[in-house]
């Protein structure tokens, strides 16, 4: 492998001059720069990134942790983040924690050792782990949390208004005449899931209903944010004596599993059962029937996470920011009017997507220097 000395010898210049060309640290005449760059190409010289980072104290590398790479929602966020990083001249190191807190701890340590310039994190678990908070603080690199908060939020945060999304979904079902509406949530303690479930409860409470238990039959089920989890939860719901006429499912992956379970049970969607998901992953528009869902603004989430991180990396801001983006309802073919619903009493909903026009909210908190 060629060294910087080999390049200097071939170009007929000093090692220092090659270094200045590679690192762009001092003016070098166009003629000399051309000779050096030609020697680099001919020899296939690759600069030592670690050595360069030690000199500049930067690596032009950002890290990102996600809890589950098989979830299309996270994959779509990563794509936006990676494109934004590349456009800004940064490479992205991606780690999948596979919903394992221990793996998350290890990867955070590995990224710290690689001297990344900044970090974007979608947390595994509930985010109330004191050891995790201490580890994030100990990294001493700018950090932006996405989707899930921690108990001591000195990091930046960008997320969706999950409770508002739950309200949108269930109010849509209520407007179609559904009264008995079940909910399939994620694993207990995961904040986005709990907030979406709370939106479900609040919407039903507006009608005077007691959501968790209705007429002795449970309406809240758990699916673990996986297609298999949604599939099993829907089969369990359809075995109950008093079946719901609609189900709010707290992510699209579970909703896809729920659609399959309904099909296997001979339940027609939306004629017999209406289903609403959450996330609006690309696949949700191609299910059968296409899934009505609450859309998270994934493009804005990914772009804002990178932009907020680069503000910190560039020293443009020190105080922490919290940005909450508003979701939108995408009405497709998996929801319909309840069979007993009388059209004369309630106007029809438009079939086109419904956008919540409430502006994003942002709060500022002081960051400890």
C-alpha positions, 0 to 999 in steps of 0.5 A: 500500500502506497504511503505519503512518502511514496506520493511525495517521491513520485510528485517530486515534492516534500511530504509536508506539501503532500499533507497540505494538498490532502488536508487543504491546510495551506495554499499550494500552487495549481501546478504542484497540486496537479502533480500531487493529485496525479501521483495520488491517483496513480499510486492509489494512495488512501490518506489515513483518516485517523491521523487526519482526525487527530490533527483536525480534531474532527472525523467528518463522521456521524453515528446513528443508532436504531432499535430495529433495522427490519422496521421499514419506518426506521429504514426510511428515516435512515435513508433521509439521514444518510442523504442529508449527511452525504450532502453536508460532507459527512459519512454515517456509521449505522448501528442496529441495537436489535431492541437489546439494551446491552447491545445499545451500550456496547455500540455507544462505546464503540462509536465513542472510540471511533471519535465521531463528530456527532450522534443521532439516537433512536433509543432501545427500551423506555429511555428511563435508564439512569445508566444510559443517561450517564453514558450519553452524557459521558460521550461528550459529543453532540447528540440528537434523540429521535422519536424517544425521550430520555428522563434527563433531556439535555440532548436535542430531541425531534419527534412526532406528537404521538398522542395527537396522532392517536387522537386523529386515528380514533376520531376518524373511526368515531366519525364513521360511526364506530363505537367499539374500537380496540387498540393494539399497542407496542410493548409496555413502557415504550413512550411513543406507544404509550402516547399513542394509546393515550390518544386512543383513550382520550378520543374514546373518553370524549364519547363517554366510553371506558376504553380498556374494558368494555362490557367485560371484554378487553379492548387494549392488546399488545403486539410488540411493534412487529407484524407477527405481534399484530397478527397474533393480537388480531387473532386474539381480538377476533376470538373475543365474544364481543368483537370490535367494529374497528381497531387502531393499531399503533404502527403499520407493521402490526397493522399489516399483520392484523390485516392478514389475521382478519383475512384468515378469519374471514373478516372483511376489511373494511366491510366487517372491520375498519383498521387504522395504522400509524407511521405511513411506511411506504408499504402501507399504500400497497396492502390489500386494502390500502391502509388508512394510517397516521403519517409521521413526517419522516422526511422532516424528522430525518432532515431536522435531526441532521441539521440540529446535529450539525448546528451543534457540531459547528458550534452554532448552538449550545442550548438543547432544542426539542421539536415536536412535529404534527402528524397527518391522517392518510385516509385509504381503503381500510376504513369505512362507515359502520354498518348501522351508521346513518348517513343523514346524521353525520357528513361523509369524510373526504377520501383524500388525505387529511392534514393536521395544520397545527404548526410544529411546536418547539421548546428550548432548554439550557444545555450544560456547557 
